[in-house]
């Protein structure tokens, strides 16, 4: 008989090792899945934090703009009120320029008093006319002309102010521009009339009659 070759028994450890290897792979896969989930959670958390920061920044920006608007509103209101008042002042000064005022009357009376004092000790008729009446009329024309010049400058300031500021932030009402224009027109007329009166172009001073000859 042929001798029987002893067979090496298969070690059952191989199946155990396979099961252990499979278990290790399962654990590794589970760990990888957990890591991926953790990474996703961290990314989501970071995205949420970034969104919160952006929202806070927008809120701060809007709040700052609101505060700026609140602080700017009184300035805008006062600026519009000041421009409207300046337009009314321009028109009022223009009316004073043409009609005269208390200031011009005082200046005229002062010049009249000075003329009377100068001619009290004697003087020709031409000198009395010039000192008492001419100087008073010229003083009236000068004061009225100054009022007209101020009215003109204030009206021009009201009309040209939006060109140097922010027209969108400080819009002018139509009546403000109309009143300022009226002040400019009245100021120009007042200045022209005052100049003509000061230089005796419209109404000249009367001339004294010539003294009669001694033999006549």
MDTraj code that builds the backbone (N, CA, C; nanometers):
import mdtraj as md
import numpy as np

residues = "UNK UNK UNK UNK UNK UNK UNK UNK UNK UNK UNK UNK UNK UNK UNK UNK UNK UNK UNK UNK UNK UNK UNK UNK UNK UNK UNK UNK UNK UNK UNK UNK UNK UNK UNK UNK UNK UNK UNK UNK UNK UNK UNK UNK UNK UNK UNK UNK UNK UNK UNK UNK UNK UNK UNK UNK UNK UNK UNK UNK UNK UNK UNK UNK UNK UNK UNK UNK UNK UNK UNK UNK UNK UNK UNK UNK UNK UNK UNK UNK UNK UNK UNK UNK UNK UNK UNK UNK UNK UNK UNK UNK UNK UNK UNK UNK UNK UNK UNK UNK UNK UNK UNK UNK UNK UNK UNK UNK UNK UNK UNK UNK UNK UNK UNK UNK UNK UNK UNK UNK UNK UNK UNK UNK UNK UNK UNK UNK UNK UNK UNK UNK UNK UNK UNK UNK UNK UNK UNK UNK UNK UNK UNK UNK UNK UNK UNK UNK UNK UNK UNK UNK UNK UNK UNK UNK UNK UNK UNK UNK UNK UNK UNK UNK UNK UNK UNK UNK UNK UNK UNK UNK UNK UNK UNK UNK UNK UNK UNK UNK UNK UNK UNK UNK UNK UNK UNK UNK UNK UNK UNK UNK UNK UNK UNK UNK UNK UNK UNK UNK UNK UNK UNK UNK UNK UNK UNK UNK UNK UNK UNK UNK UNK UNK UNK UNK".split()
xyz = np.array([
    [0.0845, -0.1202, 0.0000],
    [0.0000, 0.0000, 0.0000],
    [0.0873, 0.1241, 0.0000],
    [0.0296, 0.2173, -0.0694],
    [0.1032, 0.3450, -0.0697],
    [0.0831, 0.4158, 0.0626],
    [0.1859, 0.4584, 0.1078],
    [0.1718, 0.5272, 0.2358],
    [0.0870, 0.6529, 0.2184],
    [0.0051, 0.6762, 0.3114],
    [-0.0858, 0.7934, 0.3053],
    [-0.0100, 0.9187, 0.3444],
    [-0.0218, 1.0122, 0.2487],
    [0.0460, 1.1412, 0.2741],
    [-0.0337, 1.2216, 0.3720],
    [0.0284, 1.2537, 0.4754],
    [-0.0487, 1.3320, 0.5759],
    [-0.0909, 1.4696, 0.5219],
    [-0.2104, 1.4985, 0.5334],
    [-0.2640, 1.6294, 0.4867],
    [-0.2590, 1.7293, 0.5996],
    [-0.2235, 1.8466, 0.5567],
    [-0.2155, 1.9560, 0.6562],
    [-0.3551, 2.0135, 0.6778],
    [-0.4015, 2.0107, 0.7952],
    [-0.5374, 2.0626, 0.8184],
    [-0.5425, 2.2148, 0.7952],
    [-0.6545, 2.2516, 0.7336],
    [-0.6752, 2.3968, 0.7075],
    [-0.7040, 2.4675, 0.8381],
    [-0.6279, 2.5691, 0.8579],
    [-0.6448, 2.6425, 0.9851],
    [-0.7723, 2.7229, 0.9817],
    [-0.8557, 2.7086, 1.0765],
    [-0.9804, 2.7871, 1.0789],
    [-0.9578, 2.9341, 1.1053],
    [-0.8274, 2.9633, 1.1293],
    [-0.8010, 3.1037, 1.1618],
    [-0.8237, 3.1930, 1.0408],
    [-0.8140, 3.1385, 0.9176],
    [-0.8287, 3.2185, 0.7967],
    [-0.9644, 3.2832, 0.7909],
    [-1.0693, 3.2033, 0.8243],
    [-1.2033, 3.2612, 0.8231],
    [-1.2139, 3.3688, 0.9288],
    [-1.1546, 3.3421, 1.0420],
    [-1.1577, 3.4441, 1.1476],
    [-1.0865, 3.5698, 1.1051],
    [-0.9700, 3.5483, 1.0363],
    [-0.8972, 3.6667, 0.9896],
    [-0.9789, 3.7449, 0.8877],
    [-1.0496, 3.6735, 0.7981],
    [-1.1336, 3.7416, 0.6986],
    [-1.2437, 3.8202, 0.7647],
    [-1.3032, 3.7563, 0.8665],
    [-1.4088, 3.8288, 0.9358],
    [-1.3530, 3.9511, 1.0070],
    [-1.2314, 3.9341, 1.0673],
    [-1.1707, 4.0487, 1.1328],
    [-1.1385, 4.1585, 1.0330],
    [-1.0872, 4.1160, 0.9137],
    [-1.0552, 4.2158, 0.8112],
    [-1.1797, 4.2903, 0.7665],
    [-1.2886, 4.2141, 0.7468],
    [-1.4160, 4.2771, 0.7069],
    [-1.4659, 4.3716, 0.8137],
    [-1.4490, 4.3307, 0.9382],
    [-1.4931, 4.4166, 1.0485],
    [-1.4108, 4.5435, 1.0546],
    [-1.2777, 4.5257, 1.0311],
    [-1.1928, 4.6437, 1.0314],
    [-1.2328, 4.7405, 0.9205],
    [-1.2623, 4.6803, 0.8005],
    [-1.3046, 4.7666, 0.6898],
    [-1.4342, 4.8379, 0.7234],
    [-1.5247, 4.7628, 0.7859],
    [-1.6524, 4.8255, 0.8230],
    [-1.6298, 4.9380, 0.9220],
    [-1.5406, 4.9148, 1.0182],
    [-1.5110, 5.0193, 1.1156],
    [-1.4464, 5.1392, 1.0478],
    [-1.3531, 5.1081, 0.9541],
    [-1.2863, 5.2173, 0.8815],
    [-1.3866, 5.2986, 0.8008],
    [-1.4787, 5.2251, 0.7304],
    [-1.5801, 5.2963, 0.6522],
    [-1.6692, 5.3807, 0.7413],
    [-1.7030, 5.3213, 0.8567],
    [-1.7874, 5.3974, 0.9496],
    [-1.7159, 5.5230, 0.9991],
    [-1.5846, 5.5060, 1.0283],
    [-1.5064, 5.6201, 1.0733],
    [-1.4969, 5.7263, 0.9643],
    [-1.4778, 5.6792, 0.8404],
    [-1.4725, 5.7739, 0.7298],
    [-1.6041, 5.8471, 0.7114],
    [-1.7128, 5.7702, 0.7266],
    [-1.8444, 5.8348, 0.7154],
    [-1.8640, 5.9382, 0.8245],
    [-1.8224, 5.9033, 0.9483],
    [-1.8328, 5.9979, 1.0590],
    [-1.7485, 6.1218, 1.0331],
    [-1.6243, 6.0992, 0.9793],
    [-1.5387, 6.2150, 0.9490],
    [-1.6032, 6.3050, 0.8440],
    [-1.6606, 6.2412, 0.7411],
    [-1.7255, 6.3211, 0.6367],
    [-1.8433, 6.3990, 0.6939],
    [-1.9195, 6.3320, 0.7786],
    [-2.0327, 6.4010, 0.8407],
    [-1.9852, 6.5163, 0.9275],
    [-1.8746, 6.4915, 1.0024],
    [-1.8225, 6.5985, 1.0855],
    [-1.7740, 6.7157, 1.0003],
    [-1.7074, 6.6819, 0.8879],
    [-1.6606, 6.7881, 0.7983],
    [-1.7786, 6.8669, 0.7429],
    [-1.8850, 6.7967, 0.7034],
    [-2.0022, 6.8656, 0.6520],
    [-2.0648, 6.9536, 0.7588],
    [-2.0711, 6.9006, 0.8822],
    [-2.1275, 6.9806, 0.9915],
    [-2.0440, 7.1050, 1.0164],
    [-1.9100, 7.0881, 1.0146],
    [-1.8234, 7.2040, 1.0342],
    [-1.8397, 7.3061, 0.9222],
    [-1.8480, 7.2564, 0.7963],
    [-1.8675, 7.3487, 0.6841],
    [-1.9992, 7.4231, 0.6955],
    [-2.1048, 7.3466, 0.7351],
    [-2.2351, 7.4119, 0.7526],
    [-2.2304, 7.5161, 0.8636],
    [-2.1602, 7.4800, 0.9719],
    [-2.1486, 7.5752, 1.0827],
    [-2.0746, 7.7009, 1.0397],
    [-1.9636, 7.6831, 0.9655],
    [-1.8886, 7.7981, 0.9172],
    [-1.9727, 7.8829, 0.8216],
    [-2.0493, 7.8177, 0.7340],
    [-2.1355, 7.8913, 0.6413],
    [-2.2408, 7.9709, 0.7171],
    [-2.2997, 7.9074, 0.8190],
    [-2.3984, 7.9789, 0.8999],
    [-2.3381, 8.0969, 0.9722],
    [-2.2160, 8.0789, 1.0255],
    [-2.1498, 8.1893, 1.0943],
    [-2.1191, 8.3037, 0.9984],
    [-2.0744, 8.2667, 0.8761],
    [-2.0467, 8.3705, 0.7763],
    [-2.1737, 8.4454, 0.7390],
    [-2.2841, 8.3701, 0.7240],
    [-2.4112, 8.4359, 0.6919],
    [-2.4551, 8.5270, 0.8049],
    [-2.4352, 8.4841, 0.9294],
    [-2.4710, 8.5682, 1.0434],
    [-2.3873, 8.6957, 1.0471],
    [-2.2556, 8.6791, 1.0179],
    [-2.1695, 8.7977, 1.0173],
    [-2.2113, 8.8947, 0.9073],
    [-2.2458, 8.8410, 0.7882],
    [-2.2899, 8.9275, 0.6796],
    [-2.4192, 8.9988, 0.7156],
    [-2.5117, 8.9252, 0.7798],
    [-2.6375, 8.9882, 0.8209],
    [-2.6132, 9.0967, 0.9248],
    [-2.5206, 9.0683, 1.0193],
    [-2.4892, 9.1697, 1.1197],
    [-2.4271, 9.2934, 1.0563],
    [-2.3395, 9.2692, 0.9560],
    [-2.2762, 9.3821, 0.8881],
    [-2.3802, 9.4655, 0.8149],
    [-2.4756, 9.3975, 0.7456],
    [-2.5816, 9.4716, 0.6763],
    [-2.6669, 9.5486, 0.7748],
    [-2.6949, 9.4839, 0.8895],
    [-2.7760, 9.5519, 0.9902],
    [-2.7038, 9.6741, 1.0445],
    [-2.5733, 9.6585, 1.0695],
    [-2.4966, 9.7728, 1.1189],
    [-2.4932, 9.8843, 1.0162],
    [-2.4757, 9.8446, 0.8862],
    [-2.4706, 9.9454, 0.7808],
    [-2.6025, 10.0196, 0.7698],
    [-2.7130, 9.9432, 0.7726],
    [-2.8437, 10.0071, 0.7650],
    [-2.8675, 10.0955, 0.8860],
    [-2.8259, 10.0465, 1.0029],
    [-2.8425, 10.1271, 1.1225],
    [-2.7616, 10.2543, 1.1171],
    [-2.6373, 10.2433, 1.0633],
    [-2.5558, 10.3633, 1.0504],
    [-2.6164, 10.4621, 0.9528],
    [-2.6725, 10.4082, 0.8415],
    [-2.7361, 10.4971, 0.7468],
    [-2.8581, 10.5633, 0.8063],
    [-2.9352, 10.4862, 0.8837],
    [-3.0518, 10.5446, 0.9485],
    [-3.0111, 10.6550, 1.0455],
    [-2.9025, 10.6279, 1.1226],
    [-2.8566, 10.7303, 1.2161],
    [-2.8084, 10.8540, 1.1423],
    [-2.7350, 10.8304, 1.0297],
    [-2.6906, 10.9446, 0.9510],
    [-2.8096, 11.0242, 0.8984],
    [-2.9127, 10.9502, 0.8516],
    [-3.0304, 11.0206, 0.8007],
    [-3.0979, 11.1006, 0.9116],
    [-3.1037, 11.0399, 1.0335],
    [-3.1655, 11.1123, 1.1437],
    [-3.0877, 11.2383, 1.1784],
    [-2.9544, 11.2270, 1.1736],
    [-2.8736, 11.3446, 1.2051],
    [-2.8784, 11.4475, 1.0923],
    [-2.8992, 11.4030, 0.9666],
    [-2.9002, 11.4957, 0.8554],
    [-3.0347, 11.5648, 0.8377],
    [-3.1414, 11.5017, 0.8851],
    [-3.2732, 11.5600, 0.8636],
    [-3.2862, 11.7013, 0.9201],
    [-3.2443, 11.7272, 1.0465],
    [-3.2554, 11.8645, 1.0964],
    [-3.1761, 11.9635, 1.0135],
    [-3.0561, 11.9222, 0.9657],
    [-2.9765, 12.0113, 0.8825],
    [-3.0467, 12.0432, 0.7515],
    [-3.1084, 11.9390, 0.6912],
    [-3.1799, 11.9626, 0.5664],
    [-3.2964, 12.0580, 0.5883],
    [-3.3709, 12.0365, 0.6961],
    [-3.4864, 12.1221, 0.7228],
    [-3.4431, 12.2651, 0.7477],
    [-3.3380, 12.2835, 0.8282],
    [-3.2910, 12.4189, 0.8570],
    [-3.2343, 12.4850, 0.7329],
    [-3.1680, 12.4050, 0.6467],
    [-3.1134, 12.4615, 0.5246],
    [-3.2246, 12.5098, 0.4320],
    [-3.3294, 12.4292, 0.4156],
    [-3.4403, 12.4714, 0.3317],
    [-3.5117, 12.5930, 0.3881],
    [-3.5275, 12.5990, 0.5189],
    [-3.5909, 12.7144, 0.5822],
    [-3.5061, 12.8396, 0.5647],
    [-3.3742, 12.8251, 0.5765],
    [-3.2862, 12.9405, 0.5591],
    [-3.2905, 12.9956, 0.4176],
    [-3.2940, 12.9055, 0.3181],
    [-3.3005, 12.9515, 0.1790],
    [-3.4318, 13.0238, 0.1519],
    [-3.5421, 12.9687, 0.2043],
    [-3.6720, 13.0341, 0.1850],
    [-3.6735, 13.1712, 0.2516],
    [-3.6177, 13.1807, 0.3723],
    [-3.6122, 13.3095, 0.4409],
    [-3.5259, 13.4088, 0.3635],
    [-3.4147, 13.3604, 0.3072],
    [-3.3289, 13.4497, 0.2290],
    [-3.4015, 13.5029, 0.1061],
    [-3.4825, 13.4197, 0.0429],
    [-3.5592, 13.4659, -0.0730],
    [-3.6576, 13.5752, -0.0335],
    [-3.7259, 13.5558, 0.0787],
    [-3.8205, 13.6583, 0.1257],
    [-3.7467, 13.7878, 0.1612],
    [-3.6309, 13.7756, 0.2244],
    [-3.5515, 13.8941, 0.2589],
    [-3.5093, 13.9689, 0.1334],
    [-3.4703, 13.8955, 0.0305],
    [-3.4298, 13.9596, -0.0947],
    [-3.5445, 14.0405, -0.1544],
    [-3.6642, 13.9811, -0.1575],
    [-3.7791, 14.0542, -0.2114],
    [-3.8134, 14.1756, -0.1243],
    [-3.8059, 14.1594, 0.0078],
    [-3.8355, 14.2717, 0.0961],
    [-3.7381, 14.3863, 0.0784],
    [-3.6099, 14.3539, 0.0666],
    [-3.5108, 14.4599, 0.0447],
    [-3.5308, 14.5278, -0.0903],
    [-3.5753, 14.4497, -0.1882],
    [-3.6037, 14.5118, -0.3179],
    [-3.7166, 14.6126, -0.3100],
    [-3.8191, 14.5800, -0.2322],
    [-3.9298, 14.6755, -0.2139],
    [-3.8813, 14.8004, -0.1407],
    [-3.7985, 14.7829, -0.0379],
    [-3.7452, 14.8976, 0.0358],
    [-3.6593, 14.9850, -0.0551],
    [-3.5886, 14.9219, -0.1476],
    [-3.5039, 14.9979, -0.2391],
    [-3.5854, 15.0970, -0.3219],
    [-3.7018, 15.0528, -0.3683],
    [-3.7835, 15.1403, -0.4537],
    [-3.8676, 15.2389, -0.3743],
    [-3.9126, 15.1970, -0.2574],
    [-4.0024, 15.2842, -0.1800],
    [-3.9296, 15.3668, -0.0759],
    [-3.8081, 15.3309, -0.0399],
    [-3.7364, 15.4015, 0.0642],
    [-3.7717, 15.3491, 0.2020],
    [-3.6873, 15.3778, 0.2976],
    [-3.7089, 15.3289, 0.4325],
    [-3.6673, 15.4310, 0.5366],
    [-3.6782, 15.3878, 0.6611],
    [-3.6445, 15.4753, 0.7730],
    [-3.4963, 15.5134, 0.7697],
    [-3.4116, 15.4220, 0.7285],
    [-3.2674, 15.4495, 0.7248],
    [-3.2346, 15.5601, 0.6257],
    [-3.2954, 15.5535, 0.5087],
    [-3.2671, 15.6573, 0.4088],
    [-3.3216, 15.7924, 0.4516],
    [-3.4360, 15.7945, 0.5198],
    [-3.4900, 15.9224, 0.5684],
    [-3.3995, 15.9837, 0.6747],
    [-3.3470, 15.8982, 0.7633],
    [-3.2562, 15.9501, 0.8660],
    [-3.1301, 16.0088, 0.8019],
    [-3.0761, 15.9370, 0.7013],
    [-2.9569, 15.9882, 0.6335],
    [-2.9849, 16.1205, 0.5647],
    [-3.1035, 16.1328, 0.5033],
    [-3.1377, 16.2582, 0.4357],
    [-3.1543, 16.3722, 0.5346],
    [-3.2214, 16.3454, 0.6456],
    [-3.2387, 16.4513, 0.7462],
    [-3.1054, 16.4939, 0.8059],
    [-3.0150, 16.3990, 0.8204],
    [-2.8826, 16.4350, 0.8731],
    [-2.8111, 16.5295, 0.7775],
    [-2.8142, 16.4963, 0.6492],
    [-2.7476, 16.5831, 0.5517],
    [-2.8149, 16.7205, 0.5456],
    [-2.9467, 16.7235, 0.5631],
    [-3.0159, 16.8530, 0.5651],
    [-2.9716, 16.9381, 0.6831],
    [-2.9598, 16.8747, 0.7975],
    [-2.9153, 16.9477, 0.9167],
    [-2.7726, 16.9985, 0.8999],
    [-2.6873, 16.9144, 0.8449],
    [-2.5496, 16.9599, 0.8215],
    [-2.5458, 17.0765, 0.7237],
    [-2.6286, 17.0712, 0.6197],
    [-2.6329, 17.1811, 0.5233],
    [-2.6811, 17.3096, 0.5858],
    [-2.7809, 17.3016, 0.6720],
    [-2.8278, 17.4217, 0.7401],
    [-2.7214, 17.4799, 0.8312],
    [-2.6451, 17.3945, 0.8962],
    [-2.5384, 17.4440, 0.9825],
    [-2.4283, 17.5099, 0.9008],
    [-2.3984, 17.4550, 0.7831],
    [-2.2931, 17.5126, 0.7011],
    [-2.3336, 17.6473, 0.6427],
    [-2.4598, 17.6623, 0.6089],
    [-2.5051, 17.7866, 0.5452],
    [-2.5711, 17.8836, 0.6430],
    [-2.5612, 17.8540, 0.7712],
    [-2.6252, 17.9432, 0.8699],
    [-2.5590, 18.0797, 0.8722],
    [-2.4302, 18.0812, 0.8529],
    [-2.3572, 18.2084, 0.8572],
    [-2.3627, 18.2822, 0.7252],
    [-2.4310, 18.2297, 0.6321],
    [-2.4425, 18.2949, 0.5025],
    [-2.3924, 18.2072, 0.3909],
    [-2.4465, 18.2259, 0.2763],
    [-2.4065, 18.1487, 0.1602],
    [-2.4961, 18.1812, 0.0437],
    [-2.4487, 18.1545, -0.0712],
    [-2.5266, 18.1823, -0.1912],
    [-2.6447, 18.0872, -0.2015],
    [-2.7336, 18.1217, -0.2913],
    [-2.8511, 18.0365, -0.3118],
    [-2.8114, 17.9006, -0.3682],
    [-2.7147, 17.8979, -0.4587],
    [-2.6692, 17.7714, -0.5164],
    [-2.6064, 17.6830, -0.4097],
    [-2.5307, 17.7453, -0.3184],
    [-2.4699, 17.6667, -0.2106],
    [-2.5760, 17.6113, -0.1159],
    [-2.6758, 17.6897, -0.0844],
    [-2.7815, 17.6409, 0.0036],
    [-2.8582, 17.5245, -0.0608],
    [-2.8846, 17.5348, -0.1893],
    [-2.9550, 17.4250, -0.2592],
    [-2.8718, 17.2979, -0.2552],
    [-2.7427, 17.3130, -0.2807],
    [-2.6565, 17.1950, -0.2837],
    [-2.6375, 17.1343, -0.1463],
    [-2.6154, 17.2187, -0.0442],
    [-2.5858, 17.1676, 0.0889],
    [-2.7101, 17.1148, 0.1608],
    [-2.8210, 17.1828, 0.1441],
    [-2.9399, 17.1452, 0.2207],
    [-3.0223, 17.0385, 0.1493],
    [-3.0382, 17.0530, 0.0190],
    [-3.1264, 16.9627, -0.0535],
    [-3.0491, 16.8575, -0.1351],
    [-2.9470, 16.9031, -0.2071],
    [-2.8749, 16.8103, -0.2943],
    [-2.8103, 16.6959, -0.2175],
    [-2.7395, 16.7292, -0.1094],
    [-2.6730, 16.6249, -0.0310],
    [-2.7740, 16.5291, 0.0329],
    [-2.8877, 16.5815, 0.0751],
    [-2.9908, 16.4953, 0.1339],
    [-3.0466, 16.3987, 0.0306],
    [-3.0715, 16.4463, -0.0883],
    [-3.1231, 16.3573, -0.1928],
    [-3.0189, 16.2514, -0.2305],
    [-2.8947, 16.2942, -0.2371],
    [-2.7894, 16.1984, -0.2715],
    [-2.7719, 16.0925, -0.1635],
    [-2.7866, 16.1337, -0.0375],
    [-2.7771, 16.0358, 0.0710],
    [-2.8911, 15.9344, 0.0640],
    [-3.0109, 15.9827, 0.0307],
    [-3.1246, 15.8913, 0.0149],
    [-3.0986, 15.7924, -0.0978],
    [-3.0492, 15.8413, -0.2109],
    [-3.0208, 15.7530, -0.3239],
    [-2.9118, 15.6518, -0.2894],
    [-2.8117, 15.6961, -0.2139],
    [-2.7035, 15.6053, -0.1770],
    [-2.7519, 15.4914, -0.0875],
    [-2.8306, 15.5253, 0.0137],
    [-2.8804, 15.4223, 0.1052],
    [-2.9736, 15.3260, 0.0322],
    [-3.0639, 15.3797, -0.0495],
    [-3.1539, 15.2920, -0.1249],
    [-3.0764, 15.2031, -0.2218],
    [-2.9704, 15.2571, -0.2810],
    [-2.8895, 15.1755, -0.3704],
    [-2.8192, 15.0608, -0.2980],
    [-2.7753, 15.0878, -0.1754],
    [-2.7134, 14.9803, -0.0971],
    [-2.8145, 14.8703, -0.0650],
    [-2.9373, 14.9091, -0.0309],
    [-3.0420, 14.8095, -0.0079],
    [-3.0672, 14.7262, -0.1342],
    [-3.0701, 14.7943, -0.2476],
    [-3.0905, 14.7219, -0.3728],
    [-2.9769, 14.6261, -0.4047],
    [-2.8540, 14.6661, -0.3748],
    [-2.7404, 14.5783, -0.3996],
    [-2.7463, 14.4535, -0.3110],
    [-2.7820, 14.4730, -0.1843],
    [-2.7951, 14.3584, -0.0939],
    [-2.9066, 14.2647, -0.1404],
    [-3.0197, 14.3227, -0.1839],
    [-3.1298, 14.2411, -0.2354],
    [-3.0856, 14.1601, -0.3569],
    [-3.0083, 14.2223, -0.4436],
    [-2.9586, 14.1529, -0.5625],
    [-2.8666, 14.0369, -0.5249],
    [-2.7742, 14.0612, -0.4339],
    [-2.6790, 13.9567, -0.3957],
    [-2.7486, 13.8402, -0.3245],
    [-2.8420, 13.8704, -0.2367],
    [-2.9123, 13.7636, -0.1653],
    [-2.9959, 13.6798, -0.2619],
    [-3.0635, 13.7452, -0.3550],
    [-3.1424, 13.6704, -0.4529],
    [-3.0570, 13.5820, -0.5415],
    [-2.9432, 13.6328, -0.5845],
    [-2.8522, 13.5511, -0.6663],
    [-2.7992, 13.4328, -0.5861],
    [-2.7683, 13.4544, -0.4586],
    [-2.7222, 13.3453, -0.3733],
    [-2.8266, 13.2345, -0.3628],
    [-2.9533, 13.2733, -0.3474],
    [-3.0594, 13.1724, -0.3355],
    [-3.0712, 13.0907, -0.4630],
    [-3.0575, 13.1554, -0.5787],
    [-3.0756, 13.0840, -0.7051],
    [-2.9564, 12.9956, -0.7406],
    [-2.8352, 13.0394, -0.7088],
    [-2.7168, 12.9632, -0.7499],
    [-2.6719, 12.8648, -0.6433],
    [-2.7304, 12.8674, -0.5250],
    [-2.6860, 12.7784, -0.4179],
    [-2.6951, 12.6308, -0.4543],
    [-2.8023, 12.5806, -0.5182],
    [-2.8058, 12.4364, -0.5516],
    [-2.6926, 12.3917, -0.6417],
    [-2.6358, 12.4813, -0.7217],
    [-2.5265, 12.4420, -0.8103],
    [-2.3997, 12.4089, -0.7338],
    [-2.3836, 12.4628, -0.6128],
    [-2.2650, 12.4371, -0.5324],
    [-2.2915, 12.3403, -0.4181],
    [-2.4150, 12.2970, -0.4021],
    [-2.4484, 12.2021, -0.2961],
    [-2.4974, 12.0715, -0.3527],
    [-2.5989, 12.0136, -0.2874],
    [-2.6591, 11.8899, -0.3320],
    [-2.8048, 11.9172, -0.3666],
    [-2.8329, 11.9386, -0.4954],
    [-2.9696, 11.9710, -0.5317],
    [-3.0690, 11.8624, -0.4940],
    [-3.0276, 11.7340, -0.5057],
    [-3.1192, 11.6249, -0.4728],
    [-3.1509, 11.6213, -0.3250],
    [-3.0535, 11.6624, -0.2403],
    [-3.0767, 11.6594, -0.0967],
    [-3.1504, 11.7831, -0.0485],
    [-3.1352, 11.8951, -0.1198],
    [-3.1995, 12.0191, -0.0783],
    [-3.2789, 12.0758, -0.1965],
    [-3.3877, 12.0129, -0.2348],
    [-3.4654, 12.0670, -0.3464],
    [-3.5332, 12.1974, -0.3076],
    [-3.5375, 12.2894, -0.4026],
    [-3.5999, 12.4197, -0.3782],
    [-3.7422, 12.4187, -0.4309],
    [-3.8297, 12.4773, -0.3544],
    [-3.9681, 12.4913, -0.3991],
    [-3.9768, 12.5978, -0.5075],
    [-4.0810, 12.5873, -0.5880],
    [-4.0963, 12.6830, -0.6968],
    [-4.1178, 12.8244, -0.6474],
    [-4.1899, 12.8390, -0.5378],
    [-4.2168, 12.9737, -0.4883],
    [-4.0904, 13.0394, -0.4341],
    [-3.9958, 12.9590, -0.3853],
    [-3.8701, 13.0154, -0.3361],
    [-3.7925, 13.0778, -0.4521],
    [-3.7840, 13.0053, -0.5626],
    [-3.7143, 13.0598, -0.6794],
    [-3.7860, 13.1826, -0.7346],
    [-3.9188, 13.1795, -0.7318],
    [-3.9943, 13.2945, -0.7829],
    [-3.9708, 13.4181, -0.6965],
    [-3.9752, 13.4018, -0.5657],
    [-3.9542, 13.5156, -0.4760],
    [-3.8110, 13.5681, -0.4889],
    [-3.7136, 13.4765, -0.4997],
    [-3.5746, 13.5200, -0.5171],
    [-3.5564, 13.5959, -0.6481],
    [-3.6221, 13.5495, -0.7544],
    [-3.6144, 13.6203, -0.8824],
    [-3.6756, 13.7589, -0.8723],
    [-3.7888, 13.7692, -0.8020],
    [-3.8500, 13.9005, -0.7818],
    [-3.7564, 13.9927, -0.7041],
    [-3.6876, 13.9388, -0.6029],
    [-3.5917, 14.0193, -0.5284],
    [-3.4774, 14.0684, -0.6164],
    [-3.4321, 13.9829, -0.7070],
    [-3.3245, 14.0234, -0.7984],
    [-3.3703, 14.1353, -0.8908],
    [-3.4914, 14.1195, -0.9461],
    [-3.5424, 14.2217, -1.0383],
    [-3.5603, 14.3556, -0.9663],
    [-3.6208, 14.3508, -0.8476],
    [-3.6399, 14.4740, -0.7719],
    [-3.5055, 14.5356, -0.7314],
    [-3.4091, 14.4505, -0.6954],
    [-3.2771, 14.5023, -0.6590],
    [-3.2082, 14.5713, -0.7750],
    [-3.2174, 14.5111, -0.8944],
    [-3.1554, 14.5731, -1.0117],
    [-3.2204, 14.7070, -1.0430],
    [-3.3540, 14.7104, -1.0389],
    [-3.4232, 14.8375, -1.0645],
    [-3.3868, 14.9428, -0.9595],
    [-3.3806, 14.8991, -0.8343],
    [-3.3454, 14.9944, -0.7297],
    [-3.2054, 15.0493, -0.7456],
    [-3.1109, 14.9650, -0.7822],
    [-2.9730, 15.0109, -0.8008],
    [-2.9648, 15.1089, -0.9179],
    [-3.0328, 15.0770, -1.0279],
    [-3.0294, 15.1666, -1.1446],
    [-3.0899, 15.3032, -1.1107],
    [-3.2037, 15.3023, -1.0436],
    [-3.2679, 15.4293, -1.0081],
    [-3.1810, 15.5080, -0.9098],
    [-3.1204, 15.4379, -0.8142],
    [-3.0353, 15.5070, -0.7167],
    [-2.9146, 15.5703, -0.7840],
    [-2.8555, 15.4993, -0.8784],
    [-2.7397, 15.5552, -0.9491],
    [-2.7799, 15.6804, -1.0275],
    [-2.8946, 15.6715, -1.0954],
    [-2.9395, 15.7875, -1.1732],
    [-2.9730, 15.9062, -1.0830],
    [-3.0324, 15.8780, -0.9670],
    [-3.0658, 15.9875, -0.8755],
    [-2.9397, 16.0463, -0.8107],
    [-2.8426, 15.9617, -0.7836],
    [-2.7219, 16.0109, -0.7183],
    [-2.6436, 16.1041, -0.8100],
    [-2.6401, 16.0705, -0.9373],
    [-2.5661, 16.1536, -1.0322],
    [-2.6565, 16.2530, -1.1045],
    [-2.7772, 16.2751, -1.0535],
    [-2.8707, 16.3763, -1.1073],
    [-2.9009, 16.3520, -1.2553],
    [-2.9172, 16.2250, -1.2921],
    [-2.9483, 16.1924, -1.4309],
    [-3.0983, 16.1945, -1.4586],
    [-3.1792, 16.1687, -1.3575],
    [-3.3247, 16.1683, -1.3763],
    [-3.3829, 16.3031, -1.3348],
    [-3.3570, 16.3439, -1.2128],
    [-3.4072, 16.4715, -1.1608],
    [-3.2857, 16.5536, -1.1177],
    [-3.2584, 16.6553, -1.1911],
    [-3.1416, 16.7392, -1.1607],
    [-3.1762, 16.8413, -1.0532],
    [-3.0734, 16.8879, -0.9838],
    [-3.0940, 16.9924, -0.8837],
    [-3.1375, 17.1224, -0.9505],
    [-3.2267, 17.1951, -0.8878],
    [-3.2662, 17.3242, -0.9467],
    [-3.1510, 17.4240, -0.9381],
    [-3.1481, 17.5093, -1.0343],
    [-3.0435, 17.6110, -1.0359],
    [-3.0976, 17.7414, -0.9802],
    [-3.0118, 17.8094, -0.9081],
    [-3.0532, 17.9369, -0.8478],
    [-3.0596, 18.0435, -0.9553],
    [-3.1562, 18.1311, -0.9441],
    [-3.1631, 18.2398, -1.0432],
    [-3.0423, 18.3326, -1.0318],
    [-3.0055, 18.3847, -1.1426],
    [-2.8891, 18.4751, -1.1430],
    [-2.9225, 18.6037, -1.0678],
    [-2.8242, 18.6510, -0.9936],
    [-2.8456, 18.7742, -0.9169],
    [-2.8613, 18.8924, -1.0109],
    [-2.9549, 18.9832, -0.9842],
    [-2.9727, 19.1005, -1.0722],
    [-2.8509, 19.1922, -1.0671],
    [-2.8287, 19.2551, -1.1764],
    [-2.7142, 19.3462, -1.1862],
    [-2.7346, 19.4654, -1.0908],
    [-2.6262, 19.5204, -1.0466],
    [-2.6322, 19.6300, -0.9478],
    [-2.6964, 19.7548, -1.0076],
    [-2.6788, 19.7806, -1.1376],
    [-2.7334, 19.9008, -1.1959],
    [-2.8797, 19.8895, -1.2352],
    [-2.9333, 19.7683, -1.2398],
    [-3.0714, 19.7529, -1.2859],
    [-3.1711, 19.7771, -1.1740],
])
top = md.Topology()
chain = top.add_chain()
for i, resn in enumerate(residues, 1):
    res = top.add_residue(resn, chain, resSeq=i)
    for name in ("N", "CA", "C"):
        top.add_atom(name, md.element.get_by_symbol(name[0]), res)
traj = md.Trajectory(xyz[None], top)
